[in-house]
Amino acid sequence: MELTIIQQNDTHGCLDAHPEFFWHDTQPSYMTCGGFSRIHRYVTELKKRRPHVLFVDGGDLFHGTAPLVLSKGEAIIPLLKMMPLDAFVPGNWDYAYGPSQLFALLDQVSFPALAMNMKSSSAAAPLKTQWIKEMGGIRIGMTGWTYSFVDQTMPPAFSEGLSFSLDLAEMSRNIRKLRVEDKCDLVIVLSHMGLPLDVKAASNIEGIDIILSGHSHDRLTHPIRQNGTWIIQSGASSSFLGQFELNFESGMITKVQHRLIPLFAHEFEEDPEISKLIVEINERHETHLSEIIGELQTPLHRMFLNETPMDRLITDAYLHSVEADIALSHGWRYGAPILPGLVTLRDLYQIIPTNPELFTVELDGKQILEAFESNLEQVFSPDPFHQKGGYVMRASGITMAYKPYNPPGHRIEHFLIQGKPLKLGTTYRIVSAGEQILYHYDPLKKKLGIHAHDVITQYFKSYKKIEISDTPKIFCI
């Protein structure tokens, strides 16, 4: 039997084609790519030609751009009803509107949502532990691993009434049940834990044939083979599909073929009906979102681990608006690139979709070092199960040099604030926004009653044309 698996993951509300970041020789380049219309066309045509095709989504499906955020995910439902999806695992941002809203969204779609490591106090929770399907004479069992740290790293409202686990013994029992009790010939995990965690899990759990990984936005051009498990992940922002083909004979996988497919606009056709629906979805907020707030002279993207122009815009705007020594922002992973030209309110939802309220907090130099060391541990911990961060915390007003392979608490070797060496006993004023930043110091935060979109809009109005410096301030040494 020949089986084809198509994976999309971390689409983050990118319904349309958009500029996507690629490397061309030694320089970044941008090409128009992606969109649900191209995905729909590709998958439906493939399902017509091949009898055994599974199309799955790896999470972060309901959040990320203005139409989805403003409608709490409802805007994408008509589109999902037309997409030929077979299964889904929730990502950390799918819980952004609260569990009850996620459950309400899932009740409106036909494909199953899988998450064996999430428990809910609500009897109405529509998530399943497993999904079994017969195809071509073989029995396929699938389970889901949602993000295990939603209740630790995301705002409290994301996980109200929910609990999450990263229990290898429980995960192993679930795989064994599919393999032994349910007599599945092929066992697949649909994961939103991130590639490093998936590789470690595969190293410790027997019986998994394939892990379809998500969360960390990795563009794997070659599958990883770990402890007999094949692992793939397929980028983000609806710009890519992962296609994994296998031959299954005599109770085993005998041949595999994988490719990462960049959905270049000039190469892949769109589905006219889906394209029309996406236009209708966007038009609901067009009058408001088309307002021009300024002009950009340098491209914005979020493809670097240490610092990126999209996040420097945020933190520079914070420092422009509020008197402080340091501005911080969450190490976002998502947000499709924005090219030079006019910037609209719609673009702001790409830059910072949650529009959080700003706050200030005063910390001494020792507390600031501890906060950055903690962030570096979450990003670079040698144990993948301790990696809870996105990228390095974004900042303006500092210069930092660190060694990622040093032990926890000892990575930072050089730290300046406003060009001067940090002093452990000196108090510094920090401006930031959102519940995820410096949450250990919540009682000390002073909320300012202004939100990120207003501050960034005012920043554009003050300077008319914005150019983001590419001079690095954070160094991995």
JOBELHU-V340898 format. One record per pair of residues at least 4 apart in sequence whose ideal C-beta (glycine too) atoms are under 6 Angstrom apart, sorted by the first residue. I is the first residue (numbers start at 0). GAP is how many residues later the second one is. D is the distance in whole Angstrom. If there is no record, write none. Layout:
BEGIN
i->I gap->GAP d->D
i->I gap->GAP d->D
END
This chain:
BEGIN
i->0 gap->135 d->4
i->0 gap->137 d->6
i->0 gap->247 d->5
i->1 gap->245 d->6
i->2 gap->49 d->5
i->2 gap->243 d->5
i->3 gap->46 d->6
i->3 gap->49 d->5
i->3 gap->241 d->5
i->4 gap->49 d->5
i->4 gap->239 d->4
i->5 gap->37 d->6
i->5 gap->49 d->5
i->5 gap->235 d->6
i->5 gap->237 d->6
i->6 gap->49 d->6
i->6 gap->205 d->5
i->6 gap->227 d->5
i->6 gap->235 d->4
i->7 gap->49 d->5
i->7 gap->233 d->6
i->8 gap->49 d->3
i->8 gap->205 d->4
i->8 gap->225 d->6
i->9 gap->50 d->5
i->9 gap->204 d->6
i->9 gap->207 d->6
i->9 gap->226 d->4
i->10 gap->50 d->6
i->10 gap->227 d->4
i->11 gap->48 d->5
i->11 gap->52 d->3
i->11 gap->225 d->6
i->11 gap->322 d->4
i->12 gap->51 d->4
i->12 gap->52 d->3
i->12 gap->55 d->4
i->13 gap->4 d->6
i->13 gap->223 d->4
i->13 gap->224 d->4
i->13 gap->322 d->5
i->14 gap->21 d->5
i->14 gap->263 d->5
i->15 gap->19 d->5
i->16 gap->15 d->5
i->16 gap->17 d->6
i->16 gap->18 d->4
i->16 gap->248 d->5
i->17 gap->318 d->5
i->18 gap->11 d->4
i->18 gap->318 d->5
i->18 gap->320 d->5
i->19 gap->11 d->6
i->19 gap->13 d->4
i->19 gap->219 d->5
i->20 gap->7 d->6
i->20 gap->280 d->5
i->20 gap->282 d->5
i->20 gap->316 d->5
i->21 gap->7 d->5
i->21 gap->9 d->6
i->23 gap->5 d->4
i->29 gap->307 d->6
i->31 gap->233 d->4
i->32 gap->206 d->4
i->32 gap->229 d->6
i->32 gap->230 d->6
i->32 gap->231 d->6
i->33 gap->204 d->4
i->33 gap->205 d->4
i->33 gap->229 d->5
i->34 gap->203 d->6
i->35 gap->4 d->6
i->35 gap->43 d->6
i->36 gap->233 d->4
i->36 gap->234 d->5
i->36 gap->237 d->4
i->36 gap->238 d->4
i->37 gap->225 d->5
i->37 gap->230 d->5
i->37 gap->232 d->6
i->39 gap->4 d->6
i->39 gap->43 d->6
i->39 gap->231 d->5
i->39 gap->234 d->5
i->40 gap->228 d->5
i->40 gap->229 d->6
i->40 gap->230 d->4
i->42 gap->12 d->5
i->42 gap->41 d->5
i->43 gap->40 d->6
i->45 gap->4 d->6
i->45 gap->7 d->6
i->46 gap->6 d->5
i->51 gap->83 d->5
i->51 gap->84 d->5
i->53 gap->32 d->5
i->54 gap->29 d->6
i->54 gap->30 d->6
i->54 gap->31 d->5
i->55 gap->30 d->6
i->55 gap->31 d->5
i->55 gap->134 d->6
i->55 gap->156 d->6
i->56 gap->4 d->5
i->56 gap->28 d->6
i->56 gap->31 d->4
i->57 gap->134 d->6
i->57 gap->154 d->6
i->57 gap->156 d->3
i->58 gap->30 d->5
i->58 gap->31 d->6
i->58 gap->32 d->3
i->58 gap->133 d->4
i->58 gap->155 d->5
i->59 gap->31 d->3
i->59 gap->33 d->5
i->61 gap->11 d->4
i->61 gap->32 d->5
i->61 gap->43 d->6
i->62 gap->5 d->6
i->62 gap->30 d->4
i->62 gap->33 d->5
i->63 gap->270 d->6
i->63 gap->289 d->6
i->64 gap->284 d->6
i->65 gap->4 d->6
i->65 gap->223 d->5
i->65 gap->280 d->5
i->65 gap->283 d->4
i->66 gap->8 d->4
i->66 gap->214 d->5
i->67 gap->5 d->6
i->67 gap->7 d->5
i->67 gap->8 d->6
i->68 gap->280 d->6
i->68 gap->284 d->5
i->69 gap->215 d->6
i->70 gap->4 d->4
i->71 gap->25 d->4
i->71 gap->29 d->5
i->72 gap->24 d->6
i->72 gap->32 d->5
i->74 gap->206 d->5
i->75 gap->4 d->6
i->76 gap->31 d->5
i->78 gap->198 d->6
i->79 gap->29 d->5
i->84 gap->26 d->4
i->85 gap->25 d->6
i->86 gap->24 d->6
i->86 gap->25 d->6
i->86 gap->44 d->6
i->86 gap->55 d->6
i->86 gap->103 d->6
i->87 gap->23 d->6
i->87 gap->25 d->5
i->88 gap->25 d->5
i->88 gap->55 d->4
i->88 gap->57 d->6
i->88 gap->101 d->4
i->88 gap->103 d->5
i->89 gap->4 d->4
i->89 gap->25 d->6
i->89 gap->56 d->5
i->90 gap->101 d->4
i->91 gap->55 d->4
i->91 gap->58 d->5
i->91 gap->62 d->6
i->93 gap->8 d->6
i->94 gap->7 d->6
i->94 gap->55 d->6
i->94 gap->63 d->4
i->96 gap->4 d->4
i->97 gap->59 d->5
i->98 gap->62 d->6
i->98 gap->63 d->5
i->102 gap->21 d->6
i->102 gap->22 d->6
i->102 gap->23 d->6
i->105 gap->7 d->5
i->105 gap->20 d->5
i->106 gap->19 d->6
i->111 gap->16 d->5
i->111 gap->19 d->5
i->112 gap->14 d->5
i->113 gap->14 d->6
i->113 gap->17 d->6
i->113 gap->29 d->6
i->113 gap->30 d->3
i->113 gap->76 d->6
i->114 gap->12 d->5
i->114 gap->29 d->5
i->114 gap->31 d->4
i->115 gap->13 d->4
i->115 gap->27 d->5
i->115 gap->58 d->5
i->116 gap->28 d->6
i->116 gap->48 d->5
i->117 gap->28 d->5
i->117 gap->44 d->6
i->117 gap->46 d->5
i->118 gap->44 d->5
i->119 gap->5 d->4
i->119 gap->42 d->5
i->120 gap->40 d->4
i->121 gap->39 d->6
i->129 gap->13 d->5
i->130 gap->11 d->5
i->131 gap->9 d->5
i->132 gap->7 d->5
i->133 gap->5 d->6
i->134 gap->5 d->6
i->137 gap->47 d->4
i->137 gap->110 d->6
i->138 gap->45 d->5
i->138 gap->46 d->5
i->139 gap->46 d->5
i->140 gap->37 d->4
i->140 gap->41 d->6
i->140 gap->43 d->3
i->140 gap->46 d->5
i->141 gap->46 d->5
i->142 gap->31 d->6
i->142 gap->46 d->6
i->143 gap->46 d->5
i->144 gap->46 d->4
i->144 gap->48 d->5
i->145 gap->46 d->5
i->146 gap->45 d->5
i->147 gap->16 d->5
i->147 gap->18 d->4
i->147 gap->45 d->6
i->148 gap->4 d->5
i->148 gap->239 d->5
i->149 gap->4 d->5
i->149 gap->8 d->5
i->149 gap->9 d->5
i->149 gap->14 d->5
i->150 gap->8 d->4
i->150 gap->13 d->5
i->152 gap->235 d->5
i->153 gap->4 d->4
i->154 gap->280 d->4
i->165 gap->219 d->6
i->167 gap->4 d->6
i->167 gap->36 d->5
i->170 gap->34 d->6
i->171 gap->33 d->5
i->174 gap->12 d->6
i->174 gap->30 d->6
i->174 gap->32 d->5
i->174 gap->33 d->6
i->175 gap->4 d->5
i->176 gap->4 d->5
i->177 gap->4 d->5
i->177 gap->6 d->5
i->177 gap->9 d->5
i->178 gap->5 d->6
i->178 gap->8 d->6
i->178 gap->28 d->5
i->185 gap->23 d->5
i->186 gap->20 d->6
i->186 gap->21 d->6
i->186 gap->22 d->5
i->187 gap->22 d->5
i->188 gap->19 d->6
i->188 gap->22 d->5
i->189 gap->22 d->5
i->190 gap->7 d->5
i->190 gap->20 d->6
i->190 gap->22 d->5
i->191 gap->22 d->4
i->191 gap->23 d->5
i->192 gap->4 d->4
i->192 gap->5 d->6
i->193 gap->21 d->4
i->193 gap->22 d->4
i->194 gap->18 d->5
i->194 gap->21 d->5
i->194 gap->23 d->5
i->194 gap->38 d->6
i->195 gap->188 d->4
i->195 gap->191 d->6
i->196 gap->187 d->5
i->197 gap->13 d->5
i->197 gap->15 d->4
i->197 gap->33 d->6
i->198 gap->27 d->5
i->199 gap->184 d->4
i->200 gap->4 d->6
i->201 gap->6 d->6
i->201 gap->9 d->6
i->201 gap->24 d->4
i->201 gap->25 d->5
i->201 gap->27 d->4
i->202 gap->23 d->6
i->202 gap->24 d->5
i->207 gap->21 d->4
i->209 gap->20 d->5
i->210 gap->18 d->6
i->210 gap->20 d->5
i->212 gap->18 d->6
i->212 gap->20 d->4
i->216 gap->19 d->4
i->216 gap->116 d->5
i->217 gap->15 d->4
i->218 gap->16 d->4
i->218 gap->41 d->6
i->219 gap->12 d->5
i->219 gap->13 d->5
i->220 gap->39 d->5
i->222 gap->7 d->5
i->222 gap->9 d->5
i->222 gap->35 d->5
i->223 gap->7 d->4
i->231 gap->10 d->5
i->231 gap->12 d->6
i->231 gap->26 d->6
i->233 gap->6 d->5
i->233 gap->8 d->3
i->234 gap->4 d->6
i->234 gap->5 d->4
i->236 gap->99 d->5
i->239 gap->20 d->6
i->239 gap->22 d->6
i->240 gap->20 d->5
i->241 gap->18 d->6
i->242 gap->16 d->5
i->242 gap->18 d->6
i->243 gap->14 d->5
i->244 gap->12 d->5
i->245 gap->7 d->5
i->245 gap->10 d->5
i->246 gap->7 d->5
i->246 gap->8 d->4
i->247 gap->5 d->6
i->248 gap->5 d->5
i->262 gap->5 d->5
i->269 gap->5 d->5
i->284 gap->4 d->5
i->285 gap->4 d->5
i->288 gap->56 d->5
i->288 gap->57 d->4
i->289 gap->54 d->6
i->290 gap->54 d->5
i->291 gap->50 d->5
i->291 gap->52 d->6
i->292 gap->50 d->6
i->292 gap->164 d->5
i->292 gap->167 d->5
i->293 gap->49 d->5
i->293 gap->166 d->3
i->294 gap->47 d->6
i->294 gap->170 d->5
i->295 gap->44 d->5
i->295 gap->47 d->5
i->295 gap->170 d->5
i->296 gap->43 d->5
i->296 gap->168 d->5
i->296 gap->170 d->4
i->297 gap->169 d->5
i->297 gap->170 d->5
i->298 gap->40 d->5
i->299 gap->9 d->5
i->299 gap->10 d->4
i->299 gap->38 d->4
i->300 gap->9 d->6
i->300 gap->36 d->4
i->301 gap->6 d->5
i->301 gap->8 d->5
i->301 gap->33 d->5
i->303 gap->4 d->5
i->304 gap->86 d->5
i->305 gap->86 d->5
i->305 gap->168 d->4
i->306 gap->167 d->5
i->308 gap->159 d->4
i->309 gap->25 d->6
i->309 gap->41 d->6
i->310 gap->18 d->5
i->310 gap->83 d->4
i->311 gap->4 d->6
i->311 gap->156 d->5
i->312 gap->155 d->6
i->313 gap->15 d->5
i->313 gap->38 d->6
i->314 gap->12 d->4
i->314 gap->14 d->5
i->314 gap->79 d->6
i->314 gap->80 d->6
i->314 gap->81 d->4
i->315 gap->80 d->5
i->316 gap->138 d->5
i->316 gap->139 d->5
i->316 gap->142 d->4
i->317 gap->9 d->4
i->317 gap->113 d->5
i->318 gap->8 d->4
i->318 gap->77 d->5
i->319 gap->139 d->5
i->320 gap->134 d->4
i->321 gap->109 d->4
i->323 gap->105 d->4
i->323 gap->106 d->6
i->323 gap->107 d->4
i->324 gap->72 d->6
i->324 gap->92 d->5
i->324 gap->93 d->6
i->324 gap->103 d->4
i->324 gap->104 d->5
i->325 gap->71 d->4
i->325 gap->72 d->6
i->325 gap->104 d->5
i->326 gap->69 d->4
i->326 gap->70 d->6
i->326 gap->104 d->5
i->327 gap->67 d->5
i->327 gap->104 d->4
i->327 gap->109 d->6
i->328 gap->65 d->4
i->329 gap->104 d->6
i->329 gap->106 d->5
i->329 gap->107 d->6
i->330 gap->59 d->4
i->330 gap->60 d->4
i->330 gap->61 d->6
i->330 gap->62 d->5
i->330 gap->63 d->6
i->332 gap->57 d->5
i->334 gap->15 d->5
i->335 gap->14 d->6
i->337 gap->9 d->5
i->342 gap->4 d->5
i->347 gap->105 d->5
i->348 gap->4 d->5
i->351 gap->100 d->5
i->354 gap->96 d->5
i->354 gap->97 d->5
i->354 gap->98 d->5
i->355 gap->77 d->4
i->355 gap->78 d->4
i->355 gap->96 d->6
i->356 gap->90 d->6
i->356 gap->94 d->5
i->357 gap->75 d->5
i->357 gap->90 d->4
i->357 gap->92 d->5
i->358 gap->86 d->4
i->358 gap->87 d->6
i->358 gap->88 d->5
i->359 gap->69 d->6
i->359 gap->71 d->5
i->359 gap->86 d->5
i->360 gap->69 d->5
i->360 gap->80 d->5
i->360 gap->83 d->5
i->360 gap->84 d->5
i->361 gap->65 d->5
i->361 gap->67 d->5
i->362 gap->4 d->4
i->362 gap->5 d->5
i->363 gap->63 d->5
i->364 gap->57 d->5
i->364 gap->58 d->5
i->364 gap->59 d->4
i->364 gap->61 d->5
i->365 gap->58 d->5
i->372 gap->36 d->5
i->374 gap->14 d->6
i->374 gap->18 d->4
i->375 gap->4 d->6
i->375 gap->35 d->5
i->376 gap->4 d->5
i->376 gap->31 d->5
i->377 gap->10 d->4
i->377 gap->11 d->3
i->378 gap->10 d->4
i->378 gap->13 d->6
i->379 gap->24 d->4
i->380 gap->5 d->4
i->380 gap->6 d->5
i->396 gap->21 d->6
i->397 gap->19 d->6
i->398 gap->17 d->4
i->398 gap->74 d->5
i->399 gap->15 d->5
i->399 gap->74 d->5
i->400 gap->12 d->5
i->400 gap->13 d->4
i->400 gap->74 d->4
i->400 gap->76 d->5
i->401 gap->9 d->4
i->401 gap->10 d->5
i->402 gap->8 d->6
i->402 gap->74 d->6
i->403 gap->72 d->6
i->405 gap->4 d->5
i->405 gap->5 d->5
i->414 gap->7 d->5
i->416 gap->5 d->5
i->416 gap->11 d->6
i->431 gap->5 d->4
i->432 gap->19 d->5
i->449 gap->4 d->5
END
